[in-house]
Amino acid sequence: MFKKLFQWVLKTFQQPPLSGSANFVTLFSGQKVPLILYRSYVFACVRAIVEEVCKMQIVLYKKDSKGNKQIIEKHPALDLLKYVNPFFTYYFLIERLQSNLELKGNEYWFLLLNAVGIPVEIFPLMPESVTPISDPKTYVKAYKYTVNGESIIIPAENIIHFRNFNPHSDIIGMSTLEAARDAAEMGIYAKKYNKKFFENSAIPNLALKYPGQLKPEEIEKIKRMWESQFMGLENGHKLAVLQDGVDIEKLESSFSDMQFSELNKEARDEVLAVFRVPKTILGIIEESNFAAAKTANYTFILRTIEPKMKRIINILQEFYIPLWKDESLEIAYRDPVPEDREELINYYNSGINNGYLSPNDVRRKEGLPELEDGETLYLPSSLFPYTQPKTSGKSYENEDDIIEFANKLAEKVTKQLPEFKKKSEVEIDEAFEIAGSIKQKANVRRSLRWEKLFAKTSQDLFEDQKARAIKNLENDFSDKTIKVKIPDLLDEDLELEATMDLFEPLFRSLTEEEGQNALRLIGINPDKFNVDKPTVSKFILQNLKKFAGQITETTSQKLREEIGKGLEAGEAIKELTERIENFVGFDRARSEMIARTEVARGQGETERLAWKESGVVKKLKWFTAQDERVDEDYCAPLHGKVISIDDAFLSSEDLADMDLDDYTGNGIESPPLHPNCRCTILPVIKGKSYSMRERLLTIGQKK
């Protein structure tokens, strides 16, 4: 029986349907819709969805008695999906499956079973040719397959039925196309009207008015003559000579009156909404930017693609996997949702700063080589190393042991401090040196992660600006005024907005991390620092605007100067383009310098804000990195200087005397003092000293 059934299915599988029947889609209602709707934005939406679903990576697990899962790399169930049948591949199988679900709502797989009921080949059937035969006991007992007038009954166990949800039936699925039909037809009809409009010489529905009464044969002759000479795109705009009182009357509205552009957009947007495909996925970038496109792609995969993959996998688990007679098998798919790097970075930061992740934990997750001392964990208060994953077994259980440990550690750190060449006029105490050294190194350690992100984002921005500048140069070069007026190749308003869009997530995350770290350092719940708080939000926006404005203004001004040099030298567009390509304002060195400076500024200003809002910190103390790289003229004199939290370490006048820029307009309220500055600030809490022994004693008691 199975051999005969297979031979019949194979015969119909290879034989095309009757002429014309393939040009229609049968909807759930029974109405046939022409496949002409499978074009334009319907086609684009379906292809966008299908191509993503075809990327689905199927995984097969084997569960043990305790529920533990182990991936199976090789199994006949996977092989059959991979090889399907002599005519299909896995990609085409899934492509056909998802396309039919979108256009027809159903897909049927005929399974050729061997003597023991194991599937050996899969043959998809034409959905519109399959009719489920319902049964009150078994729901569906068989399927009727009709092709070219011939029918055969296929047992239910030989069919896997994939279907979309249908509010009117649990047996037959409803296609996405059926839901989008009105909008799709409106778009198609508008395009057909447009086409017909141009085919009729771009003057819709004219009437030729002749004096007197014409005979039928005269009318036909005039029509043929007019159509042959003046209708069609090729005959448009020809001169017509009218005689004997003949007149032309226009019967309908002009093309511009029809507002087809708005109609097409309305139809397009509705089709995209029904298929749940964002515009940027189809390459429509109107009213969009990089951040919006990135979010749209993430949402498309999460909200549109993953549910479709889950439907397929659930059906395979329910009706395909049991055929292999092994209850321990479970089929799944690898998560297609793109990784949220910002969220992952926040997780890494939190793990390292709170002592439950080591640098090597992060490096292993990122596929990076481990560091020699990368297993060290750090305390959140000052990120000071306090333990190792593998210890010698020695512990500090009483106060005397803890104090002894604190004394030895303080002595060790003190010995490691290099002799400072030029001491500040203010008093330098040992506890401050130890605390400052630890905090400065912790700041540097955290900043490395942020500097990479800021540098990459800066470089992405510069590459985009370079492309826009070259394009604008090509547009402007055709204008003779370029020879007498240097063009603005970057629209500063648009560039300002683009820069803010790119960097806003980084500014928020950096501010949140540094603000919470600042509160941990003084023993306050870090959750009290909230980036959504009005004062903090205002702080972020002000810094972001200031940063974006300075970057944009500098880039635009320097680029204009560079183009001016080229024009003065009489260079042509090729040489000017090369100037833009090699413009130092777009190079990686500038990206890295911006990253170092901005991350350091973000750390210092955020710490100051968090401590000021805490109400606990009244003064700040400047700490200069004590090594051979310290700047003797600028940073060294500030070492150990104490100011009120409402004051500045250096005024605007001081900066002018030192020939340094006043970035904020308020002097230097916190580091950095200059690009690549490695200084930091420490809080002075109501006159308390920086006793490292007390700090370590507190840490020991918490352990």
LINHUDA-V575402 format. One record per backbone hydrogen bond with DSSP energy under -0.5 kcal/mol. CO is the residue of the C=O (numbers start at 1). NH is the residue of the N-H. E is the energy in kcal/mol with one decimal. If there is no record, write none. Layout:
BEGIN
co,nh,e
CO,NH,E
CO,NH,E
END
This chain:
BEGIN
co,nh,e
1,5,-2.7
2,6,-2.8
3,7,-2.3
4,8,-2.0
5,9,-2.5
6,10,-3.1
7,11,-1.9
8,12,-2.4
9,13,-2.7
10,14,-1.7
11,15,-0.9
14,16,-0.5
18,21,-1.8
18,22,-0.6
20,23,-1.4
21,24,-1.0
23,35,-3.3
25,27,-0.7
25,33,-3.4
27,30,-2.1
31,27,-2.9
31,33,-0.5
33,25,-3.4
34,37,-1.8
35,38,-1.8
37,39,-2.2
39,42,-1.4
39,43,-1.1
40,44,-2.4
41,45,-2.5
42,46,-2.6
43,47,-2.7
44,48,-2.3
45,49,-2.4
46,50,-3.0
47,51,-2.7
48,52,-1.1
49,53,-2.5
50,54,-2.5
52,55,-1.3
53,56,-2.0
56,58,-0.7
57,334,-2.2
59,332,-2.8
60,72,-3.4
61,330,-2.1
62,70,-1.5
64,67,-1.7
68,64,-2.1
70,62,-2.1
71,73,-0.6
72,60,-0.5
75,78,-0.8
75,79,-2.3
76,80,-2.5
77,81,-1.3
78,82,-1.8
79,83,-2.7
80,84,-3.0
82,90,-1.0
83,85,-1.7
84,122,-1.6
85,88,-0.7
88,85,-0.6
89,93,-2.2
90,94,-2.4
91,95,-2.8
92,96,-2.6
93,97,-2.1
94,98,-2.6
95,99,-2.0
96,100,-2.4
97,101,-1.8
98,102,-2.0
99,103,-2.5
100,104,-3.2
100,105,-1.6
100,106,-0.7
101,176,-0.6
102,176,-0.6
102,177,-2.4
105,164,-1.9
107,162,-3.0
108,110,-0.6
108,125,-2.8
109,111,-0.6
109,160,-2.0
110,112,-0.6
110,123,-2.8
111,113,-0.8
112,120,-3.2
112,121,-1.0
114,117,-1.8
118,114,-2.5
121,112,-2.5
123,110,-2.6
125,108,-0.6
125,127,-0.6
126,129,-1.9
127,130,-1.5
129,146,-2.6
131,144,-2.9
132,134,-0.7
133,141,-2.2
133,142,-1.1
135,139,-1.7
138,140,-2.8
139,135,-2.0
141,156,-1.5
142,133,-3.0
143,145,-0.6
143,154,-3.4
144,131,-2.5
144,146,-0.6
145,152,-1.4
147,150,-2.1
150,147,-2.7
152,145,-2.8
152,154,-0.5
154,143,-2.5
155,158,-1.6
156,159,-1.8
158,111,-3.3
159,161,-0.5
160,109,-2.5
160,162,-0.6
162,107,-2.2
166,169,-0.9
175,179,-1.0
176,180,-1.7
178,181,-0.8
180,184,-2.6
181,185,-3.1
182,186,-2.2
183,187,-2.2
184,188,-2.3
185,189,-3.1
186,190,-2.1
187,191,-2.0
188,192,-2.7
189,193,-2.5
190,194,-2.2
191,195,-2.6
192,196,-2.6
193,197,-2.6
194,198,-2.0
195,199,-2.2
196,200,-1.2
197,202,-1.5
198,201,-1.1
200,203,-1.5
204,252,-0.6
205,251,-1.6
207,209,-0.6
207,249,-2.7
208,210,-0.7
209,247,-2.2
215,218,-0.5
215,219,-2.2
216,220,-2.3
217,221,-1.8
218,222,-2.4
219,223,-2.5
220,224,-2.5
221,225,-2.3
222,226,-2.7
223,227,-2.8
224,228,-2.2
225,229,-1.5
226,230,-2.9
227,231,-1.2
232,235,-0.7
233,236,-1.1
235,238,-1.1
240,242,-0.6
243,246,-1.7
244,211,-0.6
247,209,-3.8
249,207,-2.2
254,257,-0.5
254,258,-0.7
255,258,-1.1
256,259,-0.8
259,263,-1.9
260,264,-3.0
261,265,-2.1
262,266,-2.5
263,267,-2.4
264,268,-2.9
265,269,-3.0
266,270,-1.8
267,271,-2.3
268,272,-2.7
269,273,-2.0
270,274,-2.3
271,275,-2.3
272,276,-0.9
272,277,-2.4
276,278,-0.5
278,281,-0.9
278,282,-0.7
279,282,-1.3
279,284,-2.2
280,283,-1.2
283,285,-0.9
285,288,-1.3
289,293,-2.7
290,294,-2.5
291,295,-2.2
292,296,-2.5
293,297,-2.3
294,298,-2.0
295,299,-2.7
296,300,-2.7
297,301,-2.1
298,302,-2.4
299,303,-3.4
299,304,-0.6
300,304,-1.7
300,305,-2.1
301,306,-2.7
304,308,-0.9
305,309,-2.2
306,310,-2.6
307,311,-2.0
308,312,-1.8
309,313,-2.5
310,314,-2.5
311,315,-1.9
312,316,-2.2
313,317,-2.6
314,318,-1.8
315,319,-2.6
315,320,-0.5
316,320,-1.8
316,321,-2.7
320,323,-1.1
321,324,-2.1
322,325,-1.7
326,329,-1.5
328,63,-2.5
330,61,-3.3
332,59,-2.8
339,341,-1.2
340,344,-2.5
341,345,-2.8
342,346,-2.1
343,347,-2.0
344,348,-2.6
345,349,-3.0
346,350,-2.6
347,351,-2.6
348,352,-2.7
349,353,-2.8
350,354,-1.6
351,356,-1.7
351,357,-1.8
352,355,-0.7
358,362,-1.7
359,363,-2.4
360,364,-2.5
361,365,-1.8
362,366,-1.8
363,368,-3.4
364,367,-1.1
371,374,-1.3
373,376,-1.0
374,360,-2.6
376,359,-0.6
377,386,-1.2
377,387,-0.6
379,383,-2.1
384,379,-1.6
387,377,-1.4
389,391,-0.6
395,397,-0.7
398,402,-1.7
399,403,-2.5
400,404,-2.5
401,405,-2.4
402,406,-2.5
403,407,-2.5
404,408,-2.2
405,409,-2.4
406,410,-2.6
407,411,-2.3
408,412,-2.3
409,413,-2.5
410,414,-2.2
411,415,-1.9
412,416,-1.1
413,417,-0.6
414,417,-1.1
421,423,-0.5
427,429,-0.5
429,433,-1.8
430,434,-2.1
431,435,-2.6
432,436,-3.0
433,437,-2.3
434,438,-2.2
435,439,-2.5
436,440,-2.8
437,441,-2.0
438,442,-2.1
439,443,-2.7
440,444,-2.1
441,445,-2.4
442,446,-2.4
443,447,-2.6
444,448,-1.5
445,449,-0.7
446,449,-0.7
446,450,-1.2
447,451,-3.1
448,452,-1.5
449,453,-1.4
450,454,-2.9
451,455,-2.7
452,456,-2.3
453,457,-2.4
454,458,-2.4
455,459,-2.4
456,460,-2.4
457,461,-2.3
458,462,-2.6
459,463,-2.4
460,464,-2.0
461,465,-2.6
462,466,-2.6
463,467,-2.0
464,468,-2.3
465,469,-2.7
466,470,-2.3
467,471,-2.2
468,472,-2.6
469,473,-2.2
470,474,-2.2
471,475,-1.9
472,476,-2.5
473,477,-2.2
474,478,-0.6
476,479,-1.8
479,482,-1.8
480,483,-1.8
481,484,-1.3
481,485,-2.0
487,489,-0.9
490,492,-0.9
491,495,-2.8
492,496,-2.4
493,497,-1.9
494,498,-2.5
495,499,-2.6
496,500,-2.2
497,501,-2.3
498,502,-2.0
499,503,-2.2
500,504,-1.8
503,507,-2.6
504,508,-2.2
505,509,-2.2
506,510,-2.8
507,511,-2.4
508,512,-2.4
509,513,-2.5
510,514,-2.5
511,515,-2.4
512,516,-2.1
513,517,-2.3
514,518,-2.1
515,519,-1.6
516,520,-2.2
517,521,-2.0
518,522,-0.8
519,522,-0.6
519,524,-2.7
520,523,-1.7
525,528,-1.8
526,529,-2.0
528,530,-0.9
530,533,-1.6
533,537,-3.1
534,538,-2.6
535,539,-1.8
536,540,-2.6
537,541,-2.5
538,542,-2.6
539,543,-2.2
540,544,-2.7
541,545,-2.8
542,546,-2.4
543,547,-2.6
544,548,-3.0
545,549,-2.7
546,550,-2.2
547,551,-2.4
548,552,-2.6
549,553,-2.6
550,554,-2.4
551,555,-2.5
552,556,-2.6
553,557,-2.4
554,558,-2.6
555,559,-2.4
556,560,-2.1
557,561,-2.1
558,562,-2.1
559,563,-2.4
560,564,-2.2
561,565,-1.8
562,566,-1.6
563,567,-2.5
564,568,-2.3
565,569,-1.5
566,571,-2.5
567,570,-1.4
572,576,-2.4
573,577,-2.5
574,578,-1.8
575,579,-1.8
576,580,-1.9
577,581,-2.5
578,582,-2.1
580,583,-1.1
583,586,-2.0
584,587,-1.5
587,591,-1.3
588,592,-2.4
589,593,-2.2
590,594,-2.8
591,595,-2.2
592,596,-2.5
593,597,-2.3
594,598,-2.8
595,599,-2.3
596,600,-2.0
597,601,-2.4
598,602,-2.7
599,603,-2.4
600,604,-2.4
601,605,-2.7
602,606,-1.8
603,607,-2.3
604,608,-2.1
605,609,-2.1
606,610,-2.8
607,611,-2.6
608,612,-2.2
609,613,-2.4
610,614,-1.3
611,615,-0.8
611,617,-0.9
612,615,-0.8
618,645,-2.4
619,684,-2.7
620,643,-2.3
621,682,-2.5
622,640,-3.2
623,680,-2.5
625,627,-1.3
626,418,-0.6
627,630,-1.6
630,632,-0.8
631,635,-0.6
631,636,-2.4
635,638,-1.5
635,639,-0.6
636,639,-1.4
638,641,-2.4
641,622,-2.4
643,620,-2.5
644,647,-2.1
650,668,-2.6
651,655,-2.1
652,656,-2.0
653,657,-2.3
654,658,-1.6
655,660,-2.9
656,659,-1.1
661,663,-1.0
667,666,-0.5
667,669,-0.8
668,649,-2.4
668,650,-1.2
674,677,-1.7
680,623,-3.1
682,621,-2.4
683,685,-0.6
684,618,-1.5
684,619,-1.4
684,686,-1.0
685,688,-2.4
689,691,-1.5
690,692,-0.9
691,695,-2.0
692,696,-2.7
693,697,-2.6
694,698,-2.3
695,699,-2.2
696,700,-2.7
697,701,-2.0
698,702,-1.8
699,703,-1.6
END
